[in-house]
Amino acid sequence: MTGYIFSAVLLLAPPLQAVFDLPLQLAFQQAVLLGCLAWALLRLRGGEACAALAGRDRYPLWAAAGLSLAALVASPLRGYLWAEWGNYAAGLLILVFSAVLSEKERAFAVRAAAAGAWLVFAAAVLQAFVFKNFVTFPPLTNLNALALYAVMMVPLALERRAWALAGAMVILVVWTQSLGAALAGLAAAGAYAASRLKGRDLRDNAWLLGVLGALGVLVIWLLQADSVAGRLAWWHSAWKMFLARPLGGFGYSAYTWVQAGFQSAGVFREHSIYAHNYYLEFLAENGLPAAAAWFWVLFSAAKKTRGLAKFSVIAALAHSFVDFGLSVPANFWLFCFLLGSGLEAPSAQENRPWPVKPVLLLAVLLETALLSLCWRGLSFERAKARALEAAAAGDPVLAEAELRPQLAGGAFRLPALEFLGRINLTARDAGAGSAFYFEAALLENRYSAFSWRALERIYAASGNTGLSEALQRRRAEVFK
């Protein structure tokens, strides 16, 4: 059952990543969740589910999941983040359950992943030669993310002796001109060479590793100055975010909404929705305890991953030091599937029956809560569309009325306030009417970089220096 679910995700998620709207994300998340839940419920009495989910090597993974969820619940940005955390949770389930797939199920899922890669390649060809928008709107939304996907697929294709697919993925890597992917490929090649050369062979062929290392240095040297400056600024912002909330973080994927506030004045000013370093980003968003547990899972499972998939995992981990590829759901889910072979399969000694009724009741309650959140999220998106129509028609009162349920409180109050602030920024009063919403948003989340910037522009346009100076003093107290 889970093999078919994973196959559908690996086949469809990569080509659909460029149009990954909220309903589509929720559909993938629910497919993974319900498929894994059905598998677990069917095996509760035999004890197989307990071994798969509660084995000793799963403890760090569930610790990472629980701590990351706690960071989300405590985050003032949770109305923005809940769907993104669902992508992470789906990846964790793929990671856990891929360890219990049969050989037949795993082979079927790998074939589906290969078919998905061909769809991605076909989309790239169409965009390059028909629509002429490959660079501006590539598959998987970004050239670097596409390059990582291709790099991860190359070892998988070679293991299946799918030479044409391997060639197509190499073409994509070259096509994207991604230096991060080049570093990832060199790291995987170096690890492969080291694994094949042992003892005297390693000493006699040290030149090969030396050449790979020299190529890595060359790639780093070729990095453009603005690319390096941008990464240094984004990494520094992530580090400052971590120092502001070292234990709980800001919530999974919060970097997008917080980074600009922590960016130092006078440095490279380009805003980024990713830190371009997966480890720093996860640390800043989820806090030190969750990051320690998650990184333990990543590197311990990578060490045990079987076959050539091991080198796909190594490439992704290396790429994550300089880029954000694993922040893209389709890449992350493929990575988790490949990493799953590094989790130990359940042993017979761990099999023990679970009490069915309490576990079933807990699962139903959790799924009910999640479905309620999904429904409220989709309702909020529809209300935003109606509010935007009302604002465009010159009726701000109706626009606010459309979002009244969200403004009353709950996870979506902050997004509702900031959305109303945005759609009122074009009003004839130079945005003065929207200042109320942004000030209210800061009461919900004092780290909202967008609200601080909007108020700065509004108060500057008003000509009231007292308001502007007071705003700067308040901001300096938050972003120290």
C-alpha positions as CSV (number, residue, x, y, z in Angstrom):
1,M,0.0,0.0,0.0
2,T,2.6,2.6,1.0
3,G,4.7,1.5,-2.0
4,Y,1.9,2.7,-4.3
5,I,1.5,6.0,-2.3
6,F,5.2,6.7,-2.5
7,S,5.3,5.8,-6.2
8,A,2.5,8.4,-6.9
9,V,4.4,11.1,-4.9
10,L,7.7,10.4,-6.5
11,L,6.1,10.3,-10.0
12,L,3.9,13.4,-9.7
13,A,5.5,15.8,-7.2
14,P,8.6,16.8,-9.2
15,P,6.8,17.7,-12.5
16,L,4.1,19.5,-10.5
17,Q,6.4,21.4,-8.1
18,A,6.3,24.5,-10.3
19,V,2.5,24.8,-9.7
20,F,2.6,23.7,-6.1
21,D,-0.4,25.6,-4.7
22,L,-2.0,25.0,-1.3
23,P,-4.7,22.5,-2.4
24,L,-2.1,20.4,-4.2
25,Q,0.3,20.4,-1.2
26,L,-2.5,19.3,1.0
27,A,-3.5,16.6,-1.4
28,F,0.0,15.1,-1.4
29,Q,0.3,15.4,2.4
30,Q,-3.0,13.7,3.0
31,A,-2.2,10.9,0.6
32,V,1.1,10.2,2.4
33,L,-0.6,10.5,5.9
34,L,-3.6,8.4,5.1
35,G,-1.6,5.7,3.3
36,C,0.8,5.4,6.2
37,L,-2.0,5.5,8.7
38,A,-3.9,2.7,6.9
39,W,-0.7,0.6,6.8
40,A,-0.2,1.0,10.5
41,L,-3.8,0.3,11.5
42,L,-3.8,-2.9,9.4
43,R,-0.7,-4.2,11.3
44,L,-1.4,-3.0,14.8
45,R,-2.3,-6.4,16.3
46,G,0.7,-8.2,14.8
47,G,3.2,-5.8,16.3
48,E,4.7,-5.0,12.9
49,A,3.6,-1.4,13.2
50,C,5.1,-1.0,16.6
51,A,8.5,-2.2,15.3
52,A,8.4,0.1,12.3
53,L,7.3,3.2,14.2
54,A,8.8,2.7,17.7
55,G,12.1,0.9,17.1
56,R,15.0,2.3,19.1
57,D,16.6,4.0,16.0
58,R,13.4,5.9,15.5
59,Y,13.6,7.8,18.8
60,P,15.7,10.7,17.4
61,L,13.4,11.0,14.4
62,W,10.3,11.3,16.5
63,A,12.1,13.7,18.8
64,A,12.9,15.9,15.8
65,A,9.3,15.7,14.6
66,G,7.9,16.5,18.1
67,L,10.2,19.3,18.8
68,S,9.7,20.8,15.3
69,L,5.9,20.6,15.8
70,A,6.3,22.3,19.2
71,A,8.3,25.1,17.5
72,L,5.5,25.5,15.0
73,V,2.8,25.6,17.6
74,A,4.7,28.2,19.6
75,S,5.6,30.3,16.6
76,P,3.8,33.6,16.1
77,L,3.9,32.8,12.3
78,R,2.1,29.5,12.5
79,G,-0.7,30.7,10.2
80,Y,1.9,31.0,7.5
81,L,3.9,27.8,8.3
82,W,1.4,25.0,9.0
83,A,1.3,23.8,5.4
84,E,5.0,24.0,5.0
85,W,5.4,21.9,8.2
86,G,3.0,19.4,6.6
87,N,5.6,19.0,3.8
88,Y,8.2,18.2,6.4
89,A,5.9,15.8,8.2
90,A,5.2,14.0,4.9
91,G,8.9,13.6,4.3
92,L,9.4,12.1,7.8
93,L,6.6,9.6,7.1
94,I,8.2,8.7,3.8
95,L,11.5,8.2,5.5
96,V,10.1,5.9,8.2
97,F,7.8,3.8,6.1
98,S,10.3,3.4,3.2
99,A,12.4,1.3,5.6
100,V,9.6,-1.3,5.7
101,L,8.8,-1.5,2.0
102,S,9.2,-4.9,0.4
103,E,11.8,-5.3,-2.4
104,K,8.9,-5.4,-4.9
105,E,7.4,-2.2,-3.5
106,R,10.7,-0.4,-3.4
107,A,11.5,-1.4,-7.0
108,F,8.1,-0.1,-8.1
109,A,8.7,3.2,-6.3
110,V,12.1,3.6,-8.0
111,R,10.6,3.0,-11.4
112,A,8.0,5.7,-10.6
113,A,10.8,8.1,-9.6
114,A,12.5,7.4,-12.9
115,A,9.3,8.1,-14.8
116,G,8.9,11.4,-12.8
117,A,12.5,12.3,-13.8
118,W,11.6,11.8,-17.5
119,L,8.6,14.0,-17.1
120,V,10.8,16.7,-15.5
121,F,13.3,16.4,-18.4
122,A,10.5,16.6,-21.0
123,A,9.1,19.7,-19.2
124,A,12.6,21.3,-19.3
125,V,12.9,20.6,-23.0
126,L,9.5,22.1,-23.7
127,Q,10.3,25.2,-21.7
128,A,13.7,25.7,-23.3
129,F,12.7,25.2,-27.0
130,V,9.0,25.8,-27.2
131,F,8.0,28.2,-24.4
132,K,11.4,29.9,-24.2
133,N,11.1,30.3,-20.4
134,F,13.4,27.6,-19.0
135,V,15.7,30.1,-17.1
136,T,12.9,32.3,-15.7
137,F,10.4,29.5,-14.9
138,P,12.2,26.1,-14.8
139,P,10.8,22.8,-13.5
140,L,11.0,22.6,-9.7
141,T,10.7,26.4,-9.6
142,N,14.4,27.1,-9.5
143,L,17.5,26.1,-11.5
144,N,19.5,25.2,-8.4
145,A,16.6,23.0,-7.0
146,L,16.3,21.4,-10.4
147,A,20.0,20.7,-10.5
148,L,19.9,19.0,-7.1
149,Y,17.0,16.8,-8.2
150,A,19.0,15.7,-11.3
151,V,22.1,15.0,-9.2
152,M,20.1,12.8,-6.9
153,M,18.6,10.9,-9.8
154,V,21.9,10.1,-11.5
155,P,23.1,7.4,-9.0
156,L,19.6,6.0,-9.0
157,A,19.6,5.7,-12.8
158,L,23.1,4.2,-12.8
159,E,22.0,1.6,-10.3
160,R,19.2,0.6,-12.6
161,R,21.5,0.8,-15.6
162,A,19.2,3.3,-17.1
163,W,21.9,5.0,-19.1
164,A,19.6,7.2,-21.1
165,L,18.0,8.6,-17.9
166,A,21.4,9.1,-16.4
167,G,22.5,11.0,-19.5
168,A,19.3,13.1,-19.4
169,M,19.9,14.1,-15.8
170,V,23.6,15.0,-16.5
171,I,22.3,17.2,-19.3
172,L,20.0,19.0,-16.8
173,V,22.9,19.6,-14.4
174,V,25.0,21.1,-17.2
175,W,22.0,23.0,-18.5
176,T,21.4,24.7,-15.1
177,Q,25.0,25.7,-14.7
178,S,24.6,25.2,-11.0
179,L,27.9,25.4,-9.2
180,G,26.2,24.0,-6.1
181,A,25.2,20.9,-8.0
182,A,28.8,20.6,-9.3
183,L,30.0,20.6,-5.7
184,A,27.4,18.1,-4.8
185,G,28.4,15.8,-7.7
186,L,32.1,16.1,-6.8
187,A,31.3,15.2,-3.2
188,A,29.4,12.1,-4.3
189,A,32.1,11.1,-6.8
190,G,34.8,11.5,-4.1
191,A,32.8,9.4,-1.6
192,Y,32.3,6.8,-4.3
193,A,36.0,6.7,-5.2
194,A,37.0,6.5,-1.5
195,S,34.6,3.6,-1.0
196,R,36.1,1.7,-3.9
197,L,39.7,2.3,-3.1
198,K,40.9,0.9,0.2
199,G,44.3,0.2,1.7
200,R,47.1,0.2,-0.8
201,D,44.7,1.0,-3.7
202,L,43.7,4.1,-1.9
203,R,47.3,5.2,-1.4
204,D,48.2,4.4,-5.0
205,N,45.2,6.3,-6.4
206,A,45.2,9.2,-4.0
207,W,45.7,11.4,-7.1
208,L,42.1,10.7,-8.1
209,L,40.8,12.2,-4.8
210,G,43.3,15.0,-5.2
211,V,41.9,15.8,-8.7
212,L,38.4,15.8,-7.3
213,G,39.4,18.1,-4.5
214,A,41.1,20.4,-7.0
215,L,38.0,20.5,-9.1
216,G,36.0,21.4,-5.9
217,V,38.4,24.3,-5.2
218,L,38.0,25.5,-8.8
219,V,34.2,25.4,-8.5
220,I,34.4,27.5,-5.3
221,W,36.8,29.9,-7.0
222,L,34.3,30.3,-9.9
223,L,31.6,31.5,-7.6
224,Q,30.5,35.0,-8.4
225,A,31.2,37.7,-5.9
226,D,27.5,38.7,-5.6
227,S,26.6,35.1,-5.0
228,V,29.1,34.7,-2.2
229,A,28.1,38.1,-0.7
230,G,24.4,37.1,-0.8
231,R,25.1,33.7,0.9
232,L,27.2,35.3,3.6
233,A,24.4,37.8,4.4
234,W,21.7,35.1,4.4
235,W,23.8,32.8,6.6
236,H,24.4,35.7,9.0
237,S,20.7,36.4,9.2
238,A,20.0,32.8,10.0
239,W,22.5,32.8,12.7
240,K,21.0,35.9,14.3
241,M,17.6,34.3,14.1
242,F,19.0,31.3,15.9
243,L,20.5,33.5,18.6
244,A,17.2,35.3,19.1
245,R,15.3,32.0,19.8
246,P,17.9,29.3,20.3
247,L,15.7,26.6,21.9
248,G,12.4,26.9,20.1
249,G,13.2,28.7,16.8
250,F,10.6,30.5,14.7
251,G,8.9,27.5,13.2
252,Y,9.6,25.4,10.1
253,S,10.1,27.6,7.0
254,A,9.8,30.8,9.0
255,Y,13.1,32.1,7.4
256,T,11.0,33.4,4.5
257,W,9.0,35.8,6.7
258,V,11.7,36.8,9.3
259,Q,15.0,37.0,7.4
260,A,14.8,40.6,6.2
261,G,14.4,41.9,9.8
262,F,17.6,40.3,10.9
263,Q,19.7,41.3,7.9
264,S,22.4,43.8,9.0
265,A,22.2,47.3,7.7
266,G,24.6,48.2,4.9
267,V,25.3,44.6,3.7
268,F,24.2,42.9,0.5
269,R,20.5,43.7,0.6
270,E,18.8,41.1,-1.7
271,H,16.0,39.3,0.2
272,S,15.8,35.6,0.0
273,I,13.1,33.2,1.1
274,Y,15.8,30.5,1.9
275,A,19.1,30.7,3.8
276,H,21.0,28.8,1.1
277,N,22.3,26.5,3.9
278,Y,19.8,23.9,4.9
279,Y,21.5,23.3,8.3
280,L,21.6,26.9,9.4
281,E,18.1,27.4,8.2
282,F,16.7,24.3,10.1
283,L,18.6,25.4,13.2
284,A,17.2,29.0,13.1
285,E,13.7,27.8,12.4
286,N,13.4,24.8,14.8
287,G,15.9,25.5,17.5
288,L,18.9,23.6,18.8
289,P,17.2,20.5,20.3
290,A,15.2,19.7,17.2
291,A,18.1,20.4,14.9
292,A,20.4,18.1,16.9
293,A,17.9,15.2,16.7
294,W,17.2,15.8,13.0
295,F,20.9,16.1,12.0
296,W,21.6,12.9,14.0
297,V,19.0,11.1,11.9
298,L,20.3,12.5,8.6
299,F,23.9,11.6,9.1
300,S,23.4,8.2,10.9
301,A,21.0,7.1,8.2
302,A,23.2,8.4,5.4
303,K,26.0,6.3,6.7
304,K,23.9,3.1,6.5
305,T,22.1,3.9,3.2
306,R,22.5,1.0,0.8
307,G,23.5,0.9,-2.9
308,L,24.2,3.8,-5.1
309,A,21.4,5.7,-3.4
310,K,24.0,6.4,-0.7
311,F,25.8,8.7,-3.1
312,S,22.5,10.5,-4.0
313,V,22.1,11.2,-0.2
314,I,25.7,12.4,0.1
315,A,25.3,14.7,-2.9
316,A,22.1,16.2,-1.3
317,L,23.8,16.7,2.1
318,A,26.8,18.3,0.5
319,H,24.6,20.6,-1.7
320,S,22.7,21.6,1.5
321,F,25.8,23.4,2.8
322,V,25.5,26.0,0.0
323,D,22.0,25.9,-1.3
324,F,18.3,25.3,-0.4
325,G,17.4,22.2,-2.6
326,L,16.0,20.2,0.3
327,S,13.6,23.0,1.2
328,V,11.7,22.2,-2.0
329,P,9.1,19.5,-1.1
330,A,9.6,17.3,-4.2
331,N,13.3,17.2,-3.6
332,F,12.9,16.6,0.1
333,W,10.5,13.7,-0.4
334,L,12.8,12.0,-2.9
335,F,15.7,12.5,-0.5
336,C,13.7,11.0,2.4
337,F,12.7,8.0,0.2
338,L,16.4,7.4,-0.7
339,L,17.5,7.9,2.9
340,G,14.9,5.4,4.2
341,S,17.1,2.5,3.2
342,G,19.5,3.7,5.9
343,L,17.0,3.1,8.7
344,E,17.3,-0.4,10.2
345,A,14.4,-2.7,9.3
346,P,12.3,-3.8,12.2
347,S,13.6,-6.9,14.0
348,A,11.5,-9.8,15.1
349,Q,12.4,-9.1,18.8
350,E,10.8,-5.6,18.5
351,N,7.5,-6.9,17.3
352,R,4.8,-6.7,20.0
353,P,1.1,-6.0,19.8
354,W,-0.2,-2.5,20.4
355,P,-3.5,-1.7,22.2
356,V,-5.6,-1.1,19.2
357,K,-8.4,1.1,20.5
358,P,-6.4,3.8,22.2
359,V,-4.0,4.1,19.3
360,L,-6.9,4.2,16.8
361,L,-8.6,6.9,18.8
362,L,-5.5,9.0,19.0
363,A,-4.9,8.6,15.3
364,V,-8.5,9.6,14.5
365,L,-8.3,12.7,16.8
366,L,-5.0,13.8,15.2
367,E,-6.4,13.4,11.7
368,T,-9.6,15.2,12.6
369,A,-7.5,18.1,14.0
370,L,-5.4,18.2,10.8
371,L,-8.4,18.1,8.5
372,S,-10.0,20.9,10.4
373,L,-6.8,22.9,10.0
374,C,-6.7,22.1,6.3
375,W,-10.3,23.2,5.9
376,R,-9.7,26.5,7.7
377,G,-6.7,27.1,5.6
378,L,-8.6,26.6,2.4
379,S,-11.5,28.7,3.7
380,F,-9.0,31.5,4.5
381,E,-7.6,31.4,0.9
382,R,-11.1,31.7,-0.5
383,A,-11.9,34.6,2.0
384,K,-8.7,36.4,0.8
385,A,-9.8,36.2,-2.8
386,R,-13.2,37.7,-1.9
387,A,-11.5,40.4,0.2
388,L,-9.2,41.3,-2.6
389,E,-12.2,41.7,-5.0
390,A,-13.9,43.9,-2.4
391,A,-10.8,46.1,-2.0
392,A,-10.4,46.4,-5.8
393,A,-14.0,47.5,-6.0
394,G,-13.3,50.3,-3.4
395,D,-15.1,48.7,-0.5
396,P,-12.5,48.3,2.4
397,V,-15.3,47.6,4.9
398,L,-16.5,44.6,3.0
399,A,-12.9,43.4,2.5
400,E,-12.4,43.4,6.3
401,A,-15.8,41.7,6.8
402,E,-14.7,38.8,4.6
403,L,-11.8,38.1,6.9
404,R,-13.7,38.7,10.2
405,P,-13.6,35.0,11.3
406,Q,-9.8,35.0,11.0
407,L,-9.4,38.3,12.7
408,A,-11.4,37.0,15.7
409,G,-8.3,35.0,16.7
410,G,-6.4,31.8,16.0
411,A,-3.5,30.8,13.8
412,F,-4.7,32.9,10.8
413,R,-5.1,36.2,12.6
414,L,-1.6,37.4,11.7
415,P,-1.8,36.5,8.0
416,A,-5.3,38.1,7.8
417,L,-4.0,41.4,9.4
418,E,-1.0,41.6,7.0
419,F,-3.1,40.7,4.0
420,L,-5.6,43.6,4.9
421,G,-2.6,45.9,5.3
422,R,-1.3,44.9,1.9
423,I,-4.5,45.4,0.0
424,N,-5.0,48.9,1.6
425,L,-1.5,50.1,0.8
426,T,-2.7,51.5,-2.5
427,A,-5.4,53.7,-0.9
428,R,-5.5,57.4,-1.6
429,D,-4.4,58.1,2.0
430,A,-0.9,56.9,1.1
431,G,-1.4,53.8,3.1
432,A,-2.3,55.5,6.4
433,G,-5.4,53.3,6.6
434,S,-3.3,50.2,6.4
435,A,-1.0,51.3,9.3
436,F,-3.6,50.1,11.8
437,Y,-3.4,46.5,10.4
438,F,0.4,46.4,10.4
439,E,0.6,47.8,13.9
440,A,-1.9,45.1,15.0
441,A,0.2,42.5,13.1
442,L,3.3,43.6,15.2
443,L,1.3,42.9,18.3
444,E,0.8,39.4,17.1
445,N,4.4,38.9,15.8
446,R,7.0,41.5,16.7
447,Y,9.4,39.8,14.2
448,S,7.3,40.5,11.1
449,A,9.8,42.0,8.7
450,F,7.1,42.9,6.2
451,S,5.1,44.9,8.7
452,W,8.1,46.8,9.9
453,R,9.1,47.7,6.3
454,A,5.5,48.7,5.4
455,L,5.2,51.0,8.5
456,E,8.5,52.5,7.7
457,R,7.3,53.5,4.3
458,I,3.9,54.7,5.5
459,Y,5.3,56.9,8.3
460,A,8.0,58.3,6.0
461,A,5.4,59.2,3.4
462,S,3.3,60.9,6.1
463,G,6.1,63.4,6.8
464,N,5.8,62.8,10.6
465,T,9.4,62.4,11.7
466,G,8.3,61.6,15.3
467,L,6.4,58.5,14.1
468,S,9.3,57.4,12.0
469,E,11.9,57.9,14.8
470,A,9.7,56.1,17.3
471,L,9.3,53.2,14.9
472,Q,13.0,52.9,14.4
473,R,13.5,52.8,18.2
474,R,10.9,50.1,18.6
475,R,12.5,48.1,15.8
476,A,16.0,48.3,17.3
477,E,14.6,46.8,20.5
478,V,13.4,43.8,18.6
479,F,16.2,43.1,16.1
480,K,19.2,43.7,18.4
